[in-house]
C-alpha cells in the first residue's frame, strides 16, 4: 500500500487533486477510476488524491488502485446529514485510516435529518463524535466551509469554535476561498450568508483586503488545517448552463483558471477576474511561509464538474487543475528567501 506523507512544516506543501475533476468536462463520458488514477500518475503534477466516500460504492477496489498506480489517497471525506449519516461518517474515518489518509474532509448539511436547521450544539456533537473516531483511526476530521452547509452562515464558525474549546476540542477547518469570494457583489448570495453587502458588496468580510476578513481570522486562530484551490470570479450570478436536482440553477463557484478555447465558455473569459481569488491564495501561501507550525501543509486543486461548479461548460476541467498546480508551485518558489509572492 502506498501511504501519503506530509512535507515538513515550512516546505513546499503537498499538492493534490479531487478525483472528481480528473476529466475533460461533463459533456463527455466520465473516465473510470483506473483511467483517472493512470492520468494522475502519468501527469506527475499531484502528490495525492482527495476523494469522497460514496455510500453506494464498494470501496475495496480503491485499495488496489492506490497500490497499482502508486498514487495515495491523502484526503478522504464526504457529505453528511446529522441524524442520518453518523454511521457513514464513522465508516469513512475508519476507511481513511486504513488508506493512510490523515485528514477526513467533512461537509455537514445545514439541516438535520428531522428537517430543522442544525444548531451550534448539534454541529459540536457531530464533530466531537467524528473527532473521537478519527483519533482511533488516525484520520482526523476537518469541517469544510461550504455552501449549503451549516457554515454557509460564516459567522457561525467562531461560535462553534468557542463551544468546542469549552470541551477541550480544537476546531479544524478546510478553507476553500471560492465559497466565500464568489458571493462578493451578489446580493442573493450574501443574504444566504447573512452578510450585509449594501455598502461594499460584502468585501469587508469576504475580500482578502477586507477590514474584518473572516478567513484571515480563521488562519490566525490556527483553525485552518486543509485548503482547496478553485479559481472563482465575483458577482457572476447563477450558472445558466445546468440545474440542480431541485430545478434551481447552479451556482457559479468556479471560473476557469486558463483561457478556454473558443465556443467552450459562455461570454468573454477575462483573466483579470481571477485577481481577487488569486490574491487570497497568495495570502494563504504567505501565511504558510510565515507560520509553518500553524498552517495547512497540503492544498487540493478542486476544479470539478456538477451544477454549482463547471457543470455545462465545455472547456477542460483537468487543464485548470494542472495549471493551478503549476501556479501554486511557482508562487511557493517565488516566496523563497523572503521574497513575496508574484503579483496576482
N, C-alpha and C positions, 0 to 999 in steps of 0.2 A: 504494500500500500504506500502511495506517495502522500506524505503528510506535509501540510503547508508550514512554513516558518516565517515569522515576522522579522523584519530587519531591526537592528538595534535602534534605540532612541537616537534621533538626530541624523540617521542615514536616510537615503532615498526611500520614500515609502513604497510598500508593495502596491502595484497597480493591477487591479483585477477587472473582470468584466462580468456583467449579469448575462447568464447564458441565454436569456430570452432575446437579447439583442444580437445574437450571432445569426444573422440572416441579412438578405438584401432589403426586402420590405414585405409587408403583409399582402401584397398582390401576387406573390409567387409562393410556391409550395414551401412549407417550413421544413428546413433540414431536420433529420432525425438526430438523436442525441449523439450517436457515434460520429456523424458528419460534423456536428458542432465542435465536439472535442478535438477532432482532427484539424479543423480550421484554426482553433485557438492555439493548438500545439504548433502548427506549421507557420503561423504568422509571427510567433515569437515576441508578441507585444505585451503579453499579460502574464502575471505571476500566479494568478489563481482565478478560480471561477466563483461567482456568487450565484446561489440557486435557492429558490423557494420550494418548500415541501408541498406536494400535491396529494391530497388525501385519497385520490382515486388511482394513484400510481404505485406500482411495485418498485420500490427503490433499490432492491437488491442489485440489478444490473449496473447501477451507477458506481458501485464499488469497483467492479471490473473495468469500467470505462476510465476511472481515475488511474487504476494500476496500469492499464494497457497504454494509455496516452501520456502518462507522466505529468498530468496537469491536476493539481489538487483543488478540491472544493474548500476554499479558505473561509468563506462566509456562507452559512446556511440560514434559513429563515422561513417566514410565512406570514399569511394574513389571517387574523384570528378575531373571533367574536366572543367576548366574555359571556359565560353562562352556557356555552355550547362547545367551545374548542379547546378546553383545558387539556383534555387527553391528547389531542393532536399536538398541542404545544409541547407537552412533555415528551411525546414520541419524537418530535423534531429535535429537541435538545439532546436526547439520548443518541439519535442518529448522527447529529452534528459532532458529538463527542467521539463516536466510533470512526468518523471520517477524519478526525483531527482538526476540524474547524474549531476555532477558539471563540467565535462570535456568532450569535444567533440573532438575526435582524427581525424584529417584531413590528408588524403593522397591526395595531389594535383598533378595531372599529369604534366609531363614536357611540354606537348604540349597543346596549346589552341584548342578549337573546330574547328578553321579555319585551323588547321594543322601546324601552326607556333609555334616555340619554345616560351614558356612563358617568357616574360620579367620580370625583377625585379619589375617594376611598376605594371604589371598585377598581380603578386603574392601579392603585397601590397594591391591592390584593392580588390582582393578576400578575403584576410584575414580581412581587415578592415570591409567589409560587414559582414563577419562571426562574428567578434568581436561585432559589433553593435547589431546584432540579439541575440548573446549569452548573452550580458548584459541584454537584455529584458527577456530572458528565465531563466537566472541563470545558464546556461551551457556554459562555455567559451571555445573557440576553442584552439586547440594545433596542430601545424603543425609537423607531424612526418617526421623525416629524414629517407628516404626510397628509395630503388632502383626504377627506372622508374619514379620518381617524380622530380619536379623542383630542389630539393636539393640533388639529387644524385651527382651533382657537388657541393660538400660540401662547397667549399669556397664561394658560393653564400649566405650562411646563414648570414654572417656578413654584406654583402651589403644590404640585405633586412632588417636586424635589424636596420641599420642606417637610412634607408628610413622611417621605422615605427617610430623611435624615433623622427624624424623631424615632424611627425604628432601627437606626444604625445601618441603613442600606444606602449605597451610592446610586444616584441616578446615572444611567448610561444611555446616551442618545446617539442616533445616527443622523447626521446633518446632510441634507440634500438641499442646497441653496435654491434649486429650481422651484421647489414647492412654496417658497416664500416670495422669490423675486418676480415670478410670473404674475403675481397679484397686483404689483405696483401699477397704478393708473387704471385699475379695473374695479369700478365701484361695487359690482355684484360680488366679485371675489373677496374684496376687502370686507364687505359686510359679513360674509360667511366666517371670516376670522375675527369678527368683532373689532375691526380696526377702523378708526376714523380717518378717511383719506381725503376729506374735503379740502384741506389746506395744501397738502403736498403729495397727494396720491399714495399715501402710505409710506413714503420714503423715510420718515423719521424712525419707523420701526423696522423696516424691511431692507433698506438700501445699505450698502457697506459703509457709506459716509453718514448714515443717519445718526442723529444725536442719541437715540435710545435703541440702537440696532440690537434686536433680540438675540440673534445668533452670536454676536460678539460677546454678549453676557454669558451665553451657554459655554463658549470656549473658555472664557476667563474663569468660570466656575469649575472647569475640568470635567464637565458632563459629557462632552463630545468624544466618543471613542471610535467612531467609524464615520466615513463620509462617502457620498455618491457624487459623481460628476456627470451632469447632464446640462448642456447649454440651453438657455431659455431667453426669450425676449419679453419685455414688459408690455402690458396693455394690449394684448392681441385679441382678447375676447375668445369665444368658444371655437373649437375645431370644427369647421363646417363639413369636413370630409367623412366623418364617421359619427355614429351614435352609440351611446351606452346601451346596456341591456334594457334599461327602463325607458328608452326612447329619447332621452336628453342628449343634446350634442356633447361631444367630448370636450375636454378642457385642452388648453394649449400649453402643456408643461414640457414642451420640447421644441427646440429651434435648431435646425441642422448646424453642426459645427463647421462643416465645409460647404462651399458653394455647390448647390445642387445643379445637376445637368438640366438643360432647358426642357421644360414640359413635365418635370417631376415634382415641382413645388408650386403651390398656388401663389400668385402675386410675385412681388420682387423680393428676393433674398438680399438682405443688407448686412454686411459683416459688422458694421458699427452697432447693430442691435445686440450683439453679444457683449458689449462693453461692460454693462453693469454686472452681469454674471461672471465674466472673466475677472473683474476687479475683486469680487467676493472670493473667488477661488484663489487668486493670488494672495489675498489677505490670509486665507487659511494656510497656504504654504508658508507664508512668513511666520505665522503663529507656530507652525510645526517646527520651523527652524529655531525660533526663539525660546520655545517651551517644550523641548523634546520629551520630557517626562510627563507632561500633562496634555498631550495632543495625540490624535489618532496616528497610527503608523501604517495605514492602508487606505486606499481610495478605490472604489469600484466605478469604472465607467458604466453608465447606465442609460445609454440610448436604446430605446425599446420600441416595439410597435404598440398596439392597443389604442382605444379611442382617445384617452387623455394625453397621449404622447405622440408617437409617429404614425398613428393609425391613418390610413388613407393616402399617405404620402408615397411617392414612387421613387424617391431618392434613396440611396443606400444608407441604411442604418449602421451597418458594420463599418462603412467608411468613416462615419462620425466617431464611432468608438475607437477606431485605430488612430485617427488624427488627434483625438483628445488625449489618448495615452501618450502619444509622442509629445504633445504640447506640455503635458504635466511634467514629463521627464526633463524637457528642455527648460522649463521655468524653474524646476528644482535646481538644475545645474547652474542656472543664471544667478541663483542666490548664494552660491559657494563663495567663501571668502568674505562674506558680509555684504556682497552686492545685493541690491534689491531686485525683486522680480522685474522682468521686462514689462514695458507699458502694455496695457490691455489692448 
